[in-house]
């Protein structure tokens, strides 16, 4: 059963929260440095104490084979085999990484030099640290609200309750499925569809404290390093979000929400994960080499191409095997369909992507009531990539918001002559990495659903943000109080226009587990206010109806036409 020890002493939320940092040294990982940097400039929190680990450090076994052999004479054979396996994996699988290294060592001295600090030794178990009474009293004197764990071992004893709201700690894994470590390793090497991560309040029960934040990312199955970096860069924002929420909502409301989110009992029935032994590492490395060879073979002889599929039917078209394919030439793909119905004609706005230019533009396909359709016509092209042409009508005029993250903007266009003449109006947002903005009008407000990348290195598939404004043609968009309202690659990213059917408001969303563009969902929007947002997934689409189809990620409907996009594997 989850439990949280919270000091009952009240604290005024008018002052910044007082934060303590538990660190092994001033040299910290780059992602953790970013988190501390954000805290030092925040108006809702201040770093008041740094607690440095003064235990005698056991030097890590050096990466070189010579020192491994020297320090571990009794395990020479084991270490020699392990070194060979690590070299094979590194050279054949992990040879190329794409993301900024989240674990790069950075000195935090520039951030922490002026902050009071103490050095402490602990009573050390095999894996745990227990603080001495004198150090507990010194920490208690600092009158901290939250301790953030960025070092030490598994914490036991009074340190867990010495601050008002406990010790907050990251666990880079889904604690329902993966307790232990190494971070990001088993998910990547075993091809798990998602990699989980949580922020929790520590208790004596390892990885079973109250969860403050839970998130899921698509697993990078070809790089443990990039798999870790992706969710490290994302998770660093969890701490600042929850501290800001605690400061804004106050203790009572904040912990009521935490209790509600942790109300259910749950068992953990998986193994306690540890670093792989040589047999496990050999098996996993062999499987990865086979997988990589298969991928190279597939890429050499096949093309995974985005196509369109449609069905004309008065009622809701639920059977995807009935949809007809619209296949583009082999030098391009078509994706992100958004449909408008007018004057007995369907206007299908799409992203058209040319492989030769490595850039997308917006094109238009027209279709009649019999399903006869035209060749695409380019209607909007920019020097930067465009996709996801969200189209909506207001007061008799048509507007478009294409995805323009490559320009760090959310752009608004107005149709001067429907359907193919569009004129730039304004940037609704700029200086933002926002993807697939989707507007919805409700309760006399315009709501923008959009995925946002807050930190370079994090994914654009994972986190849904909502903003609202009285006028859609505005730069004054207010962020939702719960932003991001969803942090889950399986359901976050928009997949088309919100729509009402039988009195139910649905939000299509992408499922980016397994891989980008794997599937899409229909989610019932249950609550949409400036204070709350809640939805539940009521239908999930996966690419199982056709052996040649390997993904689908956008749904659009207008009048009798239903359109999706899909990845079809074609022989070159």
C-alpha positions as CSV (number, residue, x, y, z in Angstrom):
1,X,0.0,0.0,0.0
2,X,1.4,3.4,-0.9
3,X,1.9,5.9,1.9
4,X,3.5,9.3,2.2
5,X,5.0,10.7,5.4
6,X,4.2,14.5,5.4
7,X,5.0,16.8,8.3
8,X,1.7,18.2,9.4
9,X,3.2,21.7,10.0
10,X,1.6,24.1,7.6
11,X,3.6,26.3,5.3
12,X,2.5,29.4,3.5
13,X,2.4,29.1,-0.2
14,X,3.0,32.8,-0.5
15,X,6.8,32.2,0.0
16,X,8.9,30.1,-2.3
17,X,9.3,26.5,-1.4
18,X,12.6,25.7,0.3
19,X,14.4,23.0,-1.5
20,X,17.3,20.8,-0.5
21,X,19.5,18.8,-2.9
22,X,21.0,15.4,-2.1
23,X,24.1,15.1,-4.3
24,X,27.1,12.7,-4.5
25,X,29.3,15.6,-5.8
26,X,29.2,18.9,-7.6
27,X,29.6,17.1,-10.8
28,X,26.2,16.0,-12.0
29,X,24.5,14.8,-15.1
30,X,23.5,17.4,-17.7
31,X,19.8,16.7,-17.4
32,X,19.9,17.1,-13.6
33,X,21.9,20.3,-14.1
34,X,19.1,21.7,-16.3
35,X,16.6,20.9,-13.6
36,X,18.6,22.7,-10.9
37,X,19.2,25.7,-13.3
38,X,15.4,26.0,-13.7
39,X,14.9,25.9,-10.0
40,X,17.4,28.6,-9.3
41,X,15.5,31.1,-11.5
42,X,12.0,30.1,-10.3
43,X,9.7,32.3,-8.3
44,X,7.9,29.4,-6.7
45,X,11.0,27.6,-5.2
46,X,14.5,28.3,-4.0
47,X,17.4,26.0,-3.4
48,X,18.3,26.5,0.3
49,X,20.7,23.7,1.1
50,X,23.0,21.3,-0.7
51,X,23.8,18.0,1.1
52,X,26.9,16.4,-0.3
53,X,27.8,12.7,0.1
54,X,31.1,12.6,2.1
55,X,31.4,8.8,2.2
56,X,34.6,7.3,0.9
57,X,33.9,6.7,-2.8
58,X,34.6,3.3,-4.2
59,X,36.2,4.0,-7.6
60,X,34.1,2.6,-10.4
61,X,35.7,-0.2,-12.3
62,X,37.6,1.4,-15.2
63,X,36.4,0.9,-18.7
64,X,39.8,-0.3,-19.8
65,X,40.4,-4.0,-19.9
66,X,43.8,-3.7,-18.2
67,X,42.4,-2.1,-15.0
68,X,39.4,-4.4,-15.0
69,X,41.8,-7.4,-14.9
70,X,44.0,-5.7,-12.3
71,X,41.2,-4.9,-9.9
72,X,39.4,-8.2,-10.4
73,X,42.0,-11.0,-10.7
74,X,39.6,-13.6,-9.6
75,X,37.1,-12.8,-12.3
76,X,39.5,-12.4,-15.3
77,X,37.5,-14.7,-17.6
78,X,34.2,-13.2,-16.7
79,X,35.4,-9.6,-17.3
80,X,37.2,-10.5,-20.5
81,X,34.1,-12.0,-22.0
82,X,32.1,-9.0,-20.8
83,X,34.5,-6.5,-22.4
84,X,34.2,-8.4,-25.7
85,X,30.4,-8.3,-25.5
86,X,30.4,-4.6,-24.7
87,X,32.7,-3.9,-27.6
88,X,30.5,-5.9,-30.0
89,X,27.4,-4.1,-28.9
90,X,29.0,-0.7,-29.0
91,X,30.5,-1.1,-32.4
92,X,27.6,-2.9,-34.1
93,X,24.5,-1.5,-32.4
94,X,25.3,1.7,-30.4
95,X,27.8,3.1,-32.9
96,X,25.6,6.1,-33.8
97,X,23.5,8.2,-31.3
98,X,21.4,11.2,-32.2
99,X,20.4,12.9,-29.0
100,X,22.2,15.3,-26.8
101,X,23.9,13.1,-24.1
102,X,21.8,13.6,-21.0
103,X,24.3,11.9,-18.8
104,X,27.3,14.1,-19.7
105,X,29.1,15.2,-16.6
106,X,28.6,18.9,-15.8
107,X,29.9,20.9,-12.8
108,X,27.2,22.6,-10.8
109,X,29.5,25.0,-9.0
110,X,28.2,28.0,-10.9
111,X,24.7,27.3,-9.7
112,X,25.4,26.2,-6.1
113,X,28.5,28.0,-4.9
114,X,26.5,30.6,-3.0
115,X,24.1,28.1,-1.5
116,X,24.7,26.8,2.0
117,X,26.0,23.2,2.0
118,X,27.0,20.4,4.4
119,X,28.9,17.2,3.9
120,X,27.6,14.1,5.5
121,X,28.7,10.5,6.1
122,X,26.1,7.8,6.3
123,X,25.7,4.4,7.8
124,X,26.0,2.3,4.7
125,X,24.3,-1.0,4.1
126,X,24.9,-3.0,0.9
127,X,22.9,-0.6,-1.2
128,X,21.4,1.8,1.3
129,X,22.3,5.0,3.3
130,X,21.0,5.9,6.7
131,X,21.8,9.4,8.1
132,X,23.2,10.0,11.5
133,X,21.1,11.9,14.1
134,X,23.4,15.0,14.1
135,X,23.1,15.4,10.4
136,X,19.3,14.9,10.5
137,X,19.1,17.7,13.0
138,X,21.3,20.0,10.9
139,X,19.0,19.4,7.9
140,X,15.9,19.8,10.0
141,X,17.2,23.2,11.1
142,X,17.2,24.4,7.4
143,X,13.3,24.1,7.6
144,X,13.1,22.5,4.1
145,X,9.9,21.8,2.2
146,X,11.2,19.2,-0.2
147,X,14.5,17.2,-0.5
148,X,15.4,16.2,-4.1
149,X,17.4,13.0,-4.4
150,X,20.2,13.3,-6.9
151,X,22.7,11.1,-5.1
152,X,23.3,8.6,-2.3
153,X,22.0,5.1,-2.3
154,X,18.6,3.8,-1.2
155,X,17.6,6.1,1.6
156,X,16.4,4.7,4.9
157,X,15.3,6.2,8.2
158,X,14.6,9.8,9.3
159,X,16.0,11.4,6.2
160,X,12.7,10.4,4.5
161,X,10.6,12.7,6.7
162,X,13.0,15.4,7.7
163,X,11.5,17.9,5.2
164,X,7.8,18.8,5.2
165,X,6.9,17.0,2.0
166,X,9.5,14.2,2.0
167,X,12.2,13.2,-0.4
168,X,11.2,13.4,-4.1
169,X,13.1,11.1,-6.4
170,X,13.0,10.0,-10.0
171,X,12.7,6.4,-11.0
172,X,13.6,5.9,-14.7
173,X,11.3,3.0,-15.3
174,X,7.7,2.1,-15.0
175,X,7.4,0.9,-11.4
176,X,4.4,-1.3,-12.3
177,X,6.7,-3.3,-14.7
178,X,10.3,-2.4,-14.0
179,X,11.8,-2.0,-10.6
180,X,15.6,-1.9,-10.4
181,X,17.8,-1.1,-13.3
182,X,19.9,-0.2,-15.3
183,X,17.8,2.8,-16.5
184,X,16.5,2.3,-20.0
185,X,18.4,-0.9,-20.6
186,X,15.9,-3.7,-20.4
187,X,13.2,-1.7,-22.2
188,X,15.5,-1.1,-25.2
189,X,17.2,-4.4,-25.3
190,X,14.0,-6.4,-24.9
191,X,12.0,-4.3,-27.4
192,X,9.4,-3.0,-24.9
193,X,6.9,-0.7,-26.7
194,X,7.2,2.0,-24.1
195,X,9.7,3.2,-21.5
196,X,8.1,4.5,-18.3
197,X,9.4,7.0,-15.8
198,X,8.0,8.4,-12.6
199,X,8.6,11.1,-9.9
200,X,7.8,9.8,-6.5
201,X,8.0,10.5,-2.8
202,X,10.3,8.0,-1.3
203,X,9.3,5.6,1.5
204,X,11.0,2.6,3.1
205,X,9.3,0.4,0.5
206,X,11.6,0.7,-2.5
207,X,9.9,2.2,-5.6
208,X,6.5,2.1,-3.9
209,X,6.1,5.6,-2.7
210,X,3.3,7.9,-3.7
211,X,3.7,8.7,-7.4
212,X,3.7,12.4,-8.2
213,X,4.1,12.1,-11.9
214,X,4.0,9.2,-14.4
215,X,5.0,9.3,-18.0
216,X,5.6,7.0,-21.0
217,X,8.0,7.4,-23.9
218,X,8.4,5.4,-27.1
219,X,11.3,3.0,-26.6
220,X,14.3,3.4,-28.8
221,X,15.1,-0.2,-29.4
222,X,18.3,0.5,-31.4
223,X,20.1,2.6,-28.8
224,X,20.1,2.3,-25.0
225,X,21.9,5.6,-24.9
226,X,19.3,7.5,-26.9
227,X,16.5,5.7,-25.0
228,X,17.9,7.1,-21.8
229,X,18.7,10.6,-23.1
230,X,15.2,11.0,-24.5
231,X,13.4,10.4,-21.2
232,X,16.0,12.0,-19.0
233,X,15.6,15.3,-20.9
234,X,11.8,14.9,-20.6
235,X,11.7,13.9,-16.9
236,X,13.8,16.8,-15.7
237,X,10.7,19.0,-16.2
238,X,8.6,16.8,-13.9
239,X,10.2,18.2,-10.8
240,X,9.6,21.9,-11.6
241,X,6.1,21.2,-12.8
242,X,5.1,19.5,-9.5
243,X,6.8,22.0,-7.3
244,X,5.1,24.8,-9.2
245,X,1.8,23.0,-8.7
246,X,2.4,22.5,-5.0
247,X,3.2,26.2,-4.6
248,X,0.1,27.3,-6.6
249,X,-2.5,24.8,-5.3
250,X,-1.3,24.7,-1.7
251,X,-0.6,21.7,0.5
252,X,-4.1,20.5,1.1
253,X,-5.3,20.5,-2.5
254,X,-2.0,19.3,-3.9
255,X,-1.9,16.2,-1.7
256,X,-5.6,15.5,-2.1
257,X,-4.8,15.1,-5.8
258,X,-1.8,13.0,-5.1
259,X,-3.9,10.7,-2.8
260,X,-6.6,10.4,-5.5
261,X,-4.0,9.4,-8.1
262,X,-2.5,6.8,-5.7
263,X,-5.7,5.4,-4.2
264,X,-5.6,1.9,-5.7
265,X,-3.7,-1.0,-4.2
266,X,-1.3,-2.6,-6.7
267,X,1.1,-5.6,-6.7
268,X,4.5,-5.8,-8.4
269,X,4.8,-9.3,-9.8
270,X,7.8,-8.8,-12.1
271,X,11.5,-9.6,-11.3
272,X,13.7,-7.1,-9.6
273,X,15.8,-6.0,-12.6
274,X,19.6,-5.8,-12.2
275,X,22.5,-5.4,-14.6
276,X,22.6,-8.3,-17.0
277,X,25.1,-11.1,-16.5
278,X,27.3,-12.3,-19.4
279,X,24.8,-14.9,-20.6
280,X,22.0,-12.4,-20.7
281,X,24.1,-9.8,-22.3
282,X,25.3,-12.3,-25.0
283,X,21.7,-13.3,-25.8
284,X,20.4,-9.7,-25.9
285,X,23.4,-8.6,-28.1
286,X,22.9,-11.5,-30.5
287,X,19.2,-10.7,-30.8
288,X,20.0,-7.0,-31.5
289,X,22.5,-7.9,-34.2
290,X,19.9,-10.1,-35.9
291,X,17.3,-7.4,-35.6
292,X,19.7,-4.8,-37.1
293,X,20.5,-7.1,-40.1
294,X,16.8,-7.5,-40.7
295,X,16.3,-3.8,-40.6
296,X,19.2,-3.2,-43.0
297,X,17.7,-5.8,-45.4
298,X,14.2,-4.3,-45.2
299,X,15.6,-0.7,-45.8
300,X,17.6,-2.0,-48.8
301,X,14.7,-3.7,-50.6
302,X,11.5,-2.1,-49.3
303,X,10.0,1.3,-48.8
304,X,7.7,2.2,-45.9
305,X,5.5,4.8,-47.5
306,X,2.7,6.9,-46.0
307,X,-0.5,6.5,-48.1
308,X,-4.1,7.6,-47.7
309,X,-7.1,5.3,-47.2
310,X,-10.8,6.3,-47.4
311,X,-14.3,5.0,-47.2
312,X,-17.5,6.7,-48.3
313,X,-20.4,5.7,-46.0
314,X,-23.3,7.5,-44.4
315,X,-22.7,5.8,-41.1
316,X,-19.5,5.7,-39.2
317,X,-16.9,3.7,-41.1
318,X,-15.4,1.4,-38.5
319,X,-14.1,-1.5,-40.6
320,X,-10.7,-0.4,-41.8
321,X,-10.3,-3.4,-44.1
322,X,-13.1,-1.8,-46.2
323,X,-11.0,1.4,-46.8
324,X,-9.7,2.0,-50.3
325,X,-6.0,2.9,-50.8
326,X,-4.8,6.1,-52.4
327,X,-1.1,5.4,-53.2
328,X,1.3,8.2,-54.1
329,X,4.2,7.9,-56.5
330,X,7.2,6.2,-55.1
331,X,9.2,9.4,-54.8
332,X,6.9,10.9,-52.0
333,X,4.4,10.2,-49.4
334,X,1.0,11.5,-48.4
335,X,-0.1,11.9,-44.8
336,X,-2.0,13.9,-42.2
337,X,-5.4,14.2,-44.1
338,X,-7.9,16.9,-43.0
339,X,-11.2,16.9,-44.8
340,X,-13.6,19.7,-45.6
341,X,-17.0,19.1,-47.3
342,X,-18.5,21.9,-49.4
343,X,-20.7,22.1,-52.6
344,X,-21.0,18.3,-52.9
345,X,-17.2,18.0,-53.0
346,X,-14.7,16.7,-50.5
347,X,-11.5,18.7,-50.1
348,X,-8.7,16.6,-48.6
349,X,-5.8,18.7,-47.3
350,X,-2.6,16.7,-46.8
351,X,1.1,16.8,-46.1
352,X,2.9,15.9,-49.3
353,X,6.5,15.0,-48.6
354,X,9.2,14.7,-51.3
355,X,12.1,12.4,-50.4
356,X,14.4,14.4,-52.7
357,X,13.9,17.6,-50.8
358,X,13.5,16.0,-47.4
359,X,10.7,18.5,-46.7
360,X,6.9,18.6,-46.7
361,X,4.4,21.0,-48.1
362,X,0.6,21.2,-48.0
363,X,-1.3,19.9,-51.0
364,X,-5.0,19.4,-51.8
365,X,-6.9,16.5,-53.3
366,X,-10.5,16.9,-54.3
367,X,-13.0,14.0,-54.4
368,X,-16.6,13.7,-55.6
369,X,-19.5,11.9,-54.0
370,X,-18.6,8.7,-56.0
371,X,-15.1,8.6,-54.7
372,X,-13.3,9.8,-57.8
373,X,-10.3,12.0,-56.8
374,X,-7.8,14.4,-58.4
375,X,-4.1,14.5,-58.3
376,X,-2.7,16.6,-55.5
377,X,-2.2,20.3,-56.0
378,X,0.4,22.2,-54.0
379,X,-1.4,25.0,-52.1
380,X,1.2,26.1,-49.4
381,X,5.0,25.7,-49.5
382,X,7.6,27.3,-47.3
383,X,11.4,27.1,-47.1
384,X,10.8,25.0,-44.0
385,X,8.9,21.8,-43.4
386,X,5.1,21.9,-43.2
387,X,2.7,19.1,-42.3
388,X,-0.6,18.4,-40.4
389,X,-2.8,21.1,-42.2
390,X,-5.5,21.6,-39.5
391,X,-8.4,23.3,-41.3
392,X,-11.4,25.0,-39.7
393,X,-14.2,27.3,-40.6
394,X,-15.3,30.5,-38.7
395,X,-17.9,33.1,-39.8
396,X,-17.9,31.8,-43.4
397,X,-14.1,31.9,-43.8
398,X,-11.6,29.0,-43.8
399,X,-8.4,29.0,-41.8
400,X,-5.4,26.7,-41.7
401,X,-2.8,26.0,-38.9
402,X,-0.1,23.8,-40.5
403,X,2.5,22.2,-38.3
404,X,5.6,24.4,-38.6
405,X,7.9,23.3,-35.7
406,X,10.9,23.7,-38.0
407,X,10.2,27.4,-37.9
408,X,9.5,27.3,-34.1
409,X,6.0,28.8,-34.8
410,X,2.3,28.1,-34.7
411,X,1.1,29.8,-37.8
412,X,-2.4,31.0,-38.9
413,X,-3.4,31.2,-42.6
414,X,-6.7,32.5,-44.1
415,X,-8.1,31.3,-47.3
416,X,-8.5,34.2,-49.7
417,X,-10.1,32.0,-52.4
418,X,-11.3,28.6,-51.4
419,X,-9.8,26.1,-51.6
420,X,-6.3,26.8,-53.0
421,X,-5.3,30.4,-52.2
422,X,-4.0,30.9,-48.7
423,X,-2.5,34.0,-47.0
424,X,-0.4,34.2,-43.9
425,X,-2.2,36.1,-41.1
426,X,0.0,35.8,-38.0
427,X,2.0,33.7,-35.6
428,X,-0.3,32.5,-32.8
429,X,2.9,31.4,-31.0
430,X,6.6,31.7,-31.7
431,X,9.8,30.6,-30.2
432,X,8.1,27.3,-29.3
433,X,8.6,23.7,-30.4
434,X,4.9,22.8,-30.9
435,X,3.5,20.0,-33.0
436,X,0.1,19.3,-34.6
437,X,-1.9,22.2,-33.1
438,X,-5.6,21.4,-33.2
439,X,-8.3,24.0,-32.3
440,X,-11.7,23.3,-30.7
441,X,-14.4,25.9,-29.8
442,X,-16.4,25.2,-26.7
443,X,-17.9,27.3,-23.8
444,X,-17.2,30.6,-25.6
445,X,-13.4,29.8,-25.8
446,X,-11.0,28.5,-28.3
447,X,-9.0,25.6,-27.1
448,X,-5.6,24.6,-28.6
449,X,-4.5,21.0,-28.2
450,X,-0.8,20.7,-29.1
451,X,2.2,18.6,-28.2
452,X,5.2,20.7,-27.0
453,X,8.9,19.9,-26.6
454,X,10.1,21.9,-23.6
455,X,13.7,20.6,-23.6
456,X,16.0,19.9,-26.5
457,X,16.4,16.1,-26.7
458,X,12.9,15.2,-25.5
459,X,10.4,13.7,-27.9
460,X,7.5,15.5,-29.6
461,X,5.3,12.5,-29.3
462,X,4.8,12.4,-25.5
463,X,3.2,15.4,-23.9
464,X,-0.1,17.1,-24.7
465,X,-0.5,20.8,-23.8
466,X,-3.7,22.8,-23.8
467,X,-4.0,26.5,-24.2
468,X,-7.1,28.7,-24.4
469,X,-8.1,32.1,-25.7
470,X,-11.2,34.2,-26.4
471,X,-10.2,34.7,-30.0
472,X,-8.3,32.2,-32.1
473,X,-6.5,35.0,-34.0
474,X,-4.6,36.0,-30.9
475,X,-1.1,35.8,-29.4
476,X,-2.7,35.8,-25.9
477,X,-3.0,32.0,-25.3
478,X,-3.3,31.0,-21.6
479,X,-1.6,27.7,-20.7
480,X,-3.9,25.2,-19.0
481,X,-3.2,24.9,-15.3
482,X,-2.6,21.1,-15.6
483,X,-0.1,21.4,-18.5
484,X,0.9,19.1,-19.8
485,X,-2.5,17.4,-19.4
486,X,-1.1,14.1,-20.7
487,X,2.4,12.7,-20.6
488,X,2.1,9.5,-22.5
489,X,3.3,8.6,-25.9
490,X,0.4,6.2,-26.3
491,X,-2.3,8.8,-26.3
492,X,-0.9,12.4,-26.3
493,X,-0.2,13.7,-29.8
494,X,-3.2,15.0,-31.8
495,X,-4.4,12.9,-34.7
496,X,-7.1,15.0,-36.2
497,X,-10.0,17.3,-35.5
498,X,-12.1,16.9,-32.3
499,X,-15.7,15.9,-33.2
500,X,-19.0,15.1,-31.7
501,X,-20.9,11.9,-32.3
502,X,-24.1,10.9,-30.5
503,X,-23.5,13.7,-28.0
504,X,-20.0,12.5,-27.2
505,X,-16.9,14.7,-27.8
506,X,-14.0,12.7,-29.2
507,X,-10.4,13.6,-29.5
508,X,-8.4,11.5,-32.0
509,X,-4.8,11.0,-30.8
510,X,-1.7,9.2,-32.0
511,X,-0.3,6.0,-30.5
512,X,3.4,6.4,-30.7
513,X,4.4,3.4,-28.7
514,X,6.2,0.7,-30.6
515,X,7.3,3.4,-33.1
516,X,6.2,6.7,-34.5
517,X,2.9,6.4,-36.4
518,X,2.0,3.0,-35.0
519,X,-1.7,3.7,-34.4
520,X,-4.3,6.1,-33.3
521,X,-7.1,6.3,-30.7
522,X,-10.5,7.8,-30.1
523,X,-10.7,9.4,-26.7
524,X,-13.8,10.6,-25.0
525,X,-13.3,14.1,-23.6
526,X,-15.0,13.9,-20.1
527,X,-13.9,17.3,-18.6
528,X,-12.6,20.4,-20.3
529,X,-12.3,23.5,-18.2
530,X,-9.5,26.0,-17.4
531,X,-8.8,24.0,-14.2
532,X,-9.3,20.4,-15.2
533,X,-8.9,18.1,-18.2
534,X,-9.9,14.4,-18.4
535,X,-10.3,12.0,-21.2
536,X,-10.5,8.2,-21.6
537,X,-9.5,6.1,-24.5
538,X,-12.6,4.3,-25.9
539,X,-11.1,2.9,-29.1
540,X,-7.6,2.0,-30.2
541,X,-6.6,1.4,-33.8
542,X,-3.5,-0.8,-34.6
543,X,-2.2,-1.8,-38.0
544,X,-3.5,-5.4,-38.0
545,X,-6.0,-5.4,-40.8
546,X,-3.6,-5.8,-43.7
547,X,-0.1,-7.4,-43.7
548,X,1.3,-4.7,-45.8
549,X,0.2,-1.9,-43.4
550,X,2.6,-1.1,-40.6
551,X,1.1,2.0,-39.1
552,X,-1.6,4.7,-39.1
553,X,-1.7,8.0,-37.2
554,X,-4.4,10.4,-38.4
555,X,-8.2,10.3,-38.7
556,X,-10.5,12.8,-40.4
557,X,-14.2,12.7,-41.3
558,X,-16.6,15.1,-43.1
559,X,-20.1,14.3,-44.2
560,X,-19.9,10.7,-45.6
561,X,-16.1,10.6,-46.1
562,X,-13.8,8.9,-43.6
563,X,-10.0,9.2,-44.3
564,X,-6.9,7.9,-42.5
565,X,-3.3,7.7,-43.4
566,X,-1.2,4.5,-43.2
567,X,2.3,3.2,-43.7
568,X,2.4,0.6,-46.5
569,X,5.5,-1.5,-47.1
570,X,6.4,-1.6,-50.8
571,X,9.0,-3.6,-52.6
572,X,11.5,-1.3,-54.3
